[in-house]
Amino acid sequence: MKAALIFILVVLVLGTLAFSCRDWRSMRSGEHSVVLPAGETHEGWYFAGGNQVSIQGTINGDAYVAGGVVEVEGTINGQLVVAGGQVNVSGNVTDRIFGAGGTVRFTGKTGKSITAAGGTVVIGKDATVGENLLAGGGNIQVNGTVEREARVAGREVELTGAVKGNLDVQAERFNAYRGSLVGGSLSIAARDSGNVSVDSGTVRGSVHIDIMKGEHQARILGIRKGVFWPQVIFGLTLFATALALSFLLPGHLKSPASVLLNQPGQSIIWGFIMLIITPVLALILCLTVIAIPLGLFLFLLYLWFLYTSQLVIGVAVGSRLLGLEGKRGWSLFGAVAIGLLIVQILLFIPVVKIFVVLAGLVVGVGALVIAAKAGMATLRAG
């Protein structure tokens, strides 16, 4: 799946997209901080990634942003796709917002819908969602105004703002406080009616509460059997892949992890681009009859990158703890196996799992892309 022909195609497509942007230099991947200053206007697509990203100016186009901390205080005349450990959007976005992260907070105005997922998702008191809200996470707070409908799912959901249409909620605990408003009907799915509180006068339409009956399922170490064994099997396949690469291609096993540790900003950006653009390109190729085999092959490459992204995270952890310099064979596999074991244990912790998976999908995939590009450059030079 890492076939040279397909990878060259991906690089060419990404390169074409890069040169189609008028100011690709805005993607300052080598810096720890990226800033689009107040008063500055960027025309066309905007890509940025780093430890800290701050958008204070104006973007006349779509924005794709990822980082440890992301602050969007300016204006985006297009849609915003954003991911980070902490995401704060206090500016104005004329189109849709797609956001994911540890804490995702919206306090500005959005012309269309918001789709968000995170440990905590907050629609601030002064925020306005022009159309619909779709949110999922641990804690969800809707304190602002949603002009149409909202669907939310989380451990705890709170409503102090207004949803002018229908509101569908799935939560362990739900509170609609006095002063909040649901203009349409309210549907709640919960495990215990005692954890549902709806103050009188907050809902103009009907209220329907559905108590979900939990089915008894066999558990191993507190984890459902149907989740435990597939995860164990997936982990074992990663160990088998690591073992083979430790003896056959040790350099290929080490290089993506080295990229991840030394170039985290670039890894975030390329991972973000790969995750968004590759499936779209594969679909376009499949829609043209003559290019269906190429589209399917590209999609397989995409799946391979997703699979090996978790391996990259494990190798990086092993490298950080024990070092991989000069190691190969069993000594290399031993260090990698410890890193993989730590990552697999983290995947069994519900709260931590989402962050480990996201790190693999974004940073791991990005590191694979950069390492593959470097490998191709070396082959051409040779």
PyMOL commands that set and color helices and strands:
alter all, ss='L'
color gray80, all
select helices_A, chain A and resi 4-20+24-26+193-195+225-248+250-262+264-287+289-322+329-346+350-381
alter helices_A, ss='H'
color red, helices_A
select strands_A, chain A and resi 33-36+41-43+46-55+58-60+63-72+75-76+80-89+92-93+97-106+109-110+114-123+128-129+133-142+145-146+150-159+162-163+167-176+181-182+186-190+196-198+207-211+219-220+223-224
alter strands_A, ss='S'
color yellow, strands_A
deselect
rebuild
show_as cartoon
